[in-house]
Amino acid sequence: MRIYLSEDYKAMSRRAANIISAQVITKPDSVLGLATGGTPVGAYQQLVEWYKKGDLSFAEIKTVNLDEYLGLSPHHEQSYRYFMQVNLFDHIDIKPENTHVLNGLAKDPQAECAAYNQLIRDLGGIDLQLLGMGHNGHIAFNEPGDDFGLETHVVTLTDRTIDANTRFFESRDEVPRHALSMGIKNIMQARRILIVVSGEEKAETVCKAFAGPVTKDVPASVLQLHPDVTLVGDRAALSKLVEAGVPVCG
């Protein structure tokens, strides 16, 4: 695992975008696994800026997103499809048919999950998977205690995750209680993984995930078992990892 410490969120975002852009340049038809949430936004903004300058093209790139709320339409402002359109897809030259997000309105959620697993296989697998990490160590919507062997599945969100996402809705009651999510197995099958973390409030969980034992109690800890993981974080998020003596690059 390579760990890069950036001074602040902006520097972290630029470094993450550099890693993604290098993947796009070296393999223009890459399959990118993408994430939502506040942390990746800066990296997406940087990628858009480089695209507009003519430094990047996403014309042959294909994407698969990690997850989607169950019950939200693609046009709902808090759906992850909407998030991706607003923060990335609408601003680059990616072909709409090459962007894939789970259907939150699927009449048969289990069938939707099975079809998504097949889609990933049909695309040849994920070349680079971008991840964020929740306060409880979840990646995608794989919550503490979830089986590491799961593929895409229906998730019941924990109270802590619902609380964390309440800020995006008008009230807690509006936050969906279920989601569709890639499983740990899908994530671990990606050829490369890039995880981005930001903020002091994540520091303790980051330390547990990457300096502690591999445990279902901290889902992100399973990334220690992957052969090609890069962790990029700001100084605040990596502070306890540094205190624990884990080597980091500047």
SELUMNU-844483 format. One record per residue (C-alpha): residue in three letters; x, y, z. Coordinates in Angstrom, 3 decimals. Layout:
! SELUMNU-844483
+-----+----------+----------+----------+
!  aa !        X !        Y !        Z !
+-----+----------+----------+----------+
! ALA !        X !        Y !        Z !
...
+-----+----------+----------+----------+
END
This chain:
! SELUMNU-844483
+-----+----------+----------+----------+
!  aa !        X !        Y !        Z !
+-----+----------+----------+----------+
! MET !    0.000 !    0.000 !    0.000 !
! ARG !    1.226 !    3.475 !   -0.894 !
! ILE !    0.152 !    6.295 !    1.423 !
! TYR !    0.434 !    9.926 !    0.354 !
! LEU !    0.019 !   12.755 !    2.854 !
! SER !   -1.172 !   16.034 !    1.356 !
! GLU !   -1.166 !   19.291 !    3.252 !
! ASP !   -4.847 !   20.069 !    2.752 !
! TYR !   -7.991 !   19.054 !    0.861 !
! LYS !   -7.025 !   20.912 !   -2.306 !
! ALA !   -3.623 !   19.235 !   -2.497 !
! MET !   -5.175 !   15.858 !   -1.720 !
! SER !   -7.718 !   16.320 !   -4.505 !
! ARG !   -5.050 !   17.281 !   -7.013 !
! ARG !   -2.925 !   14.249 !   -6.185 !
! ALA !   -5.941 !   11.935 !   -6.492 !
! ALA !   -6.846 !   13.526 !   -9.822 !
! ASN !   -3.257 !   13.003 !  -10.995 !
! ILE !   -3.545 !    9.279 !  -10.309 !
! ILE !   -6.880 !    9.032 !  -12.134 !
! SER !   -5.654 !   11.100 !  -15.087 !
! ALA !   -2.548 !    8.910 !  -15.405 !
! GLN !   -4.838 !    5.883 !  -15.667 !
! VAL !   -6.911 !    7.605 !  -18.369 !
! ILE !   -3.848 !    8.663 !  -20.358 !
! THR !   -2.043 !    5.310 !  -20.198 !
! LYS !   -5.204 !    3.301 !  -20.959 !
! PRO !   -7.758 !    5.529 !  -22.743 !
! ASP !  -10.434 !    2.804 !  -22.685 !
! SER !  -10.122 !    2.138 !  -18.952 !
! VAL !  -13.030 !    1.052 !  -16.787 !
! LEU !  -13.165 !    3.443 !  -13.839 !
! GLY !  -15.063 !    2.628 !  -10.671 !
! LEU !  -16.356 !    5.907 !   -9.272 !
! ALA !  -17.516 !    7.122 !   -5.867 !
! THR !  -19.800 !    9.856 !   -4.588 !
! GLY !  -19.771 !   11.884 !   -1.372 !
! GLY !  -18.009 !   15.068 !   -0.432 !
! THR !  -14.420 !   13.825 !   -0.526 !
! PRO !  -14.071 !   13.013 !   -4.260 !
! VAL !  -15.643 !   16.291 !   -5.436 !
! GLY !  -12.344 !   18.170 !   -5.513 !
! ALA !  -10.715 !   15.455 !   -7.619 !
! TYR !  -13.619 !   15.547 !  -10.081 !
! GLN !  -13.335 !   19.323 !  -10.339 !
! GLN !   -9.635 !   19.001 !  -11.132 !
! LEU !  -10.306 !   16.390 !  -13.811 !
! VAL !  -12.907 !   18.666 !  -15.406 !
! GLU !  -10.420 !   21.535 !  -15.397 !
! TRP !   -7.779 !   19.427 !  -17.136 !
! TYR !  -10.334 !   18.191 !  -19.668 !
! LYS !  -11.338 !   21.762 !  -20.511 !
! LYS !   -7.669 !   22.650 !  -21.015 !
! GLY !   -7.364 !   19.789 !  -23.493 !
! ASP !   -5.117 !   17.663 !  -21.289 !
! LEU !   -7.545 !   14.739 !  -20.987 !
! SER !  -10.197 !   12.919 !  -22.980 !
! PHE !  -12.765 !   10.534 !  -21.556 !
! ALA !  -14.215 !    9.634 !  -24.953 !
! GLU !  -13.454 !    5.917 !  -24.607 !
! ILE !  -13.657 !    5.644 !  -20.824 !
! LYS !  -16.352 !    3.499 !  -19.217 !
! THR !  -17.504 !    3.972 !  -15.634 !
! VAL !  -19.349 !    2.004 !  -12.986 !
! ASN !  -20.484 !    3.693 !   -9.799 !
! LEU !  -20.308 !    2.052 !   -6.421 !
! ASP !  -23.844 !    2.548 !   -5.198 !
! GLU !  -27.227 !    4.247 !   -5.360 !
! TYR !  -30.047 !    4.948 !   -2.931 !
! LEU !  -32.985 !    2.586 !   -3.283 !
! GLY !  -36.139 !    4.528 !   -4.091 !
! LEU !  -34.581 !    7.637 !   -5.649 !
! SER !  -34.979 !    8.421 !   -9.334 !
! PRO !  -31.907 !    9.378 !  -11.400 !
! HIS !  -33.255 !   12.944 !  -11.491 !
! HIS !  -33.597 !   13.320 !   -7.721 !
! GLU !  -31.081 !   15.887 !   -6.514 !
! GLN !  -29.731 !   13.477 !   -3.896 !
! SER !  -29.428 !   10.465 !   -6.164 !
! TYR !  -25.928 !    9.394 !   -7.004 !
! ARG !  -26.661 !    9.436 !  -10.729 !
! TYR !  -27.566 !   13.122 !  -10.372 !
! PHE !  -24.402 !   13.713 !   -8.319 !
! MET !  -22.224 !   12.213 !  -11.033 !
! GLN !  -23.901 !   14.204 !  -13.796 !
! VAL !  -23.515 !   17.493 !  -11.944 !
! ASN !  -19.989 !   16.925 !  -10.665 !
! LEU !  -18.373 !   15.138 !  -13.604 !
! PHE !  -20.264 !   13.596 !  -16.526 !
! ASP !  -21.980 !   16.769 !  -17.765 !
! HIS !  -18.623 !   18.553 !  -18.018 !
! ILE !  -16.481 !   16.036 !  -19.929 !
! ASP !  -16.652 !   14.153 !  -23.229 !
! ILE !  -17.661 !   10.787 !  -21.799 !
! LYS !  -20.381 !    8.983 !  -23.760 !
! PRO !  -23.616 !    8.723 !  -21.737 !
! GLU !  -24.012 !    5.061 !  -22.667 !
! ASN !  -20.602 !    4.382 !  -21.095 !
! THR !  -21.638 !    5.649 !  -17.649 !
! HIS !  -23.269 !    3.090 !  -15.391 !
! VAL !  -25.051 !    3.707 !  -12.085 !
! LEU !  -27.326 !    1.269 !  -10.296 !
! ASN !  -31.040 !    1.923 !  -10.843 !
! GLY !  -32.593 !    3.068 !   -7.584 !
! LEU !  -36.085 !    2.557 !   -9.010 !
! ALA !  -35.520 !   -1.036 !  -10.106 !
! LYS !  -38.709 !   -3.070 !   -9.659 !
! ASP !  -36.599 !   -6.090 !   -8.737 !
! PRO !  -33.584 !   -4.838 !   -6.746 !
! GLN !  -32.036 !   -8.314 !   -6.497 !
! ALA !  -32.169 !   -8.721 !  -10.271 !
! GLU !  -30.655 !   -5.247 !  -10.676 !
! CYS !  -27.757 !   -6.284 !   -8.441 !
! ALA !  -27.174 !   -9.498 !  -10.392 !
! ALA !  -27.255 !   -7.590 !  -13.688 !
! TYR !  -24.711 !   -5.089 !  -12.335 !
! ASN !  -22.321 !   -7.887 !  -11.390 !
! GLN !  -22.627 !   -9.226 !  -14.926 !
! LEU !  -22.093 !   -5.756 !  -16.382 !
! ILE !  -18.795 !   -5.422 !  -14.528 !
! ARG !  -17.701 !   -8.812 !  -15.830 !
! ASP !  -18.779 !   -7.942 !  -19.373 !
! LEU !  -16.709 !   -4.747 !  -19.224 !
! GLY !  -13.661 !   -6.823 !  -18.357 !
! GLY !  -13.472 !   -5.746 !  -14.727 !
! ILE !  -12.546 !   -2.451 !  -13.102 !
! ASP !   -9.106 !   -1.003 !  -13.868 !
! LEU !   -9.095 !    1.668 !  -11.153 !
! GLN !  -11.619 !    1.876 !   -8.326 !
! LEU !  -11.988 !    5.208 !   -6.519 !
! LEU !  -13.227 !    5.003 !   -2.928 !
! GLY !  -14.104 !    7.312 !   -0.095 !
! MET !  -14.558 !    6.081 !    3.464 !
! GLY !  -17.336 !    6.665 !    5.969 !
! HIS !  -16.874 !    7.626 !    9.601 !
! ASN !  -17.451 !    4.004 !   10.642 !
! GLY !  -15.042 !    2.667 !    8.039 !
! HIS !  -17.634 !    1.722 !    5.463 !
! ILE !  -16.658 !    1.706 !    1.789 !
! ALA !  -19.495 !    2.100 !   -0.697 !
! PHE !  -22.432 !    1.084 !    1.518 !
! ASN !  -20.669 !   -1.954 !    2.975 !
! GLU !  -21.352 !   -1.436 !    6.648 !
! PRO !  -19.494 !   -2.881 !    9.665 !
! GLY !  -20.242 !   -6.575 !    9.992 !
! ASP !  -21.041 !   -7.136 !    6.315 !
! ASP !  -19.625 !  -10.239 !    4.666 !
! PHE !  -16.436 !   -9.588 !    2.698 !
! GLY !  -17.591 !  -12.136 !    0.112 !
! LEU !  -20.648 !  -10.184 !   -1.017 !
! GLU !  -21.043 !   -8.839 !   -4.532 !
! THR !  -23.560 !   -6.123 !   -5.448 !
! HIS !  -26.437 !   -6.339 !   -2.976 !
! VAL !  -29.271 !   -4.528 !   -1.208 !
! VAL !  -28.081 !   -2.784 !    1.954 !
! THR !  -29.986 !   -1.630 !    5.029 !
! LEU !  -28.252 !    1.578 !    6.101 !
! THR !  -27.114 !    1.925 !    9.700 !
! ASP !  -28.352 !    4.758 !   11.898 !
! ARG !  -24.871 !    6.305 !   11.824 !
! THR !  -24.815 !    6.343 !    8.023 !
! ILE !  -28.339 !    7.780 !    7.923 !
! ASP !  -27.272 !   10.475 !   10.392 !
! ALA !  -24.167 !   11.276 !    8.316 !
! ASN !  -26.271 !   11.663 !    5.153 !
! THR !  -29.027 !   13.725 !    6.766 !
! ARG !  -27.131 !   16.917 !    5.885 !
! PHE !  -27.902 !   16.284 !    2.203 !
! PHE !  -31.677 !   16.097 !    2.783 !
! GLU !  -34.257 !   18.473 !    4.257 !
! SER !  -34.804 !   16.126 !    7.192 !
! ARG !  -33.624 !   12.794 !    8.559 !
! ASP !  -36.967 !   11.250 !    7.628 !
! GLU !  -36.209 !   11.852 !    3.944 !
! VAL !  -32.958 !    9.877 !    3.958 !
! PRO !  -33.505 !    6.497 !    2.253 !
! ARG !  -33.135 !    3.487 !    4.542 !
! HIS !  -31.844 !    1.149 !    1.838 !
! ALA !  -29.332 !    1.296 !   -0.985 !
! LEU !  -27.902 !   -0.828 !   -3.756 !
! SER !  -24.163 !   -1.246 !   -3.403 !
! MET !  -21.215 !   -3.054 !   -4.894 !
! GLY !  -19.911 !   -5.533 !   -2.364 !
! ILE !  -16.427 !   -5.884 !   -0.944 !
! LYS !  -15.799 !   -8.705 !   -3.420 !
! ASN !  -16.457 !   -6.383 !   -6.394 !
! ILE !  -14.152 !   -3.754 !   -4.937 !
! MET !  -11.342 !   -6.180 !   -4.171 !
! GLN !  -11.471 !   -7.538 !   -7.717 !
! ALA !  -10.507 !   -4.127 !   -9.136 !
! ARG !   -6.975 !   -4.114 !  -10.529 !
! ARG !   -6.062 !   -0.924 !   -8.673 !
! ILE !   -7.732 !    0.927 !   -5.809 !
! LEU !   -7.458 !    4.612 !   -4.908 !
! ILE !   -8.987 !    5.696 !   -1.603 !
! VAL !   -9.272 !    9.343 !   -0.587 !
! VAL !   -9.841 !   10.583 !    2.967 !
! SER !  -10.124 !   14.076 !    4.377 !
! GLY !  -10.732 !   15.704 !    7.737 !
! GLU !   -9.756 !   15.197 !   11.367 !
! GLU !  -13.033 !   13.415 !   12.095 !
! LYS !  -11.840 !   10.506 !    9.938 !
! ALA !   -8.399 !   10.214 !   11.575 !
! GLU !   -9.213 !    7.553 !   14.160 !
! THR !  -11.028 !    5.333 !   11.683 !
! VAL !   -8.227 !    5.739 !    9.119 !
! CYS !   -5.774 !    4.505 !   11.737 !
! LYS !   -7.966 !    1.524 !   12.608 !
! ALA !   -8.418 !    0.674 !    8.932 !
! PHE !   -4.788 !    0.841 !    7.858 !
! ALA !   -2.750 !    0.285 !   11.022 !
! GLY !   -5.022 !   -2.192 !   12.760 !
! PRO !   -6.218 !   -5.737 !   12.093 !
! VAL !   -8.336 !   -6.704 !    9.110 !
! THR !  -11.821 !   -6.953 !   10.552 !
! LYS !  -15.428 !   -6.778 !    9.408 !
! ASP !  -15.925 !   -4.171 !   12.135 !
! VAL !  -13.924 !   -1.748 !    9.967 !
! PRO !  -14.782 !   -2.663 !    6.363 !
! ALA !  -12.015 !   -0.515 !    4.833 !
! SER !   -9.422 !   -2.610 !    6.669 !
! VAL !   -9.869 !   -5.324 !    4.025 !
! LEU !   -7.983 !   -3.067 !    1.599 !
! GLN !   -4.802 !   -4.108 !    3.401 !
! LEU !   -5.164 !   -7.423 !    1.558 !
! HIS !   -5.298 !   -5.901 !   -1.927 !
! PRO !   -2.032 !   -5.908 !   -3.928 !
! ASP !   -2.346 !   -2.397 !   -5.396 !
! VAL !   -3.889 !    0.233 !   -3.111 !
! THR !   -3.055 !    3.924 !   -2.906 !
! LEU !   -4.330 !    5.967 !    0.036 !
! VAL !   -4.348 !    9.739 !   -0.422 !
! GLY !   -5.315 !   11.881 !    2.541 !
! ASP !   -4.890 !   15.332 !    3.958 !
! ARG !   -2.758 !   15.953 !    7.018 !
! ALA !   -5.737 !   15.962 !    9.374 !
! ALA !   -7.119 !   12.627 !    8.193 !
! LEU !   -3.735 !   10.891 !    8.326 !
! SER !   -2.616 !   12.431 !   11.631 !
! LYS !   -3.179 !    9.358 !   13.818 !
! LEU !   -1.698 !    7.075 !   11.163 !
! VAL !    1.476 !    9.162 !   11.289 !
! GLU !    1.436 !    9.055 !   15.111 !
! ALA !    1.224 !    5.259 !   14.879 !
! GLY !    4.472 !    5.258 !   12.900 !
! VAL !    3.032 !    4.160 !    9.575 !
! PRO !    5.344 !    5.343 !    6.749 !
! VAL !    3.816 !    7.959 !    4.452 !
! CYS !    5.040 !    9.862 !    1.408 !
! GLY !    4.841 !   13.632 !    1.216 !
+-----+----------+----------+----------+
END
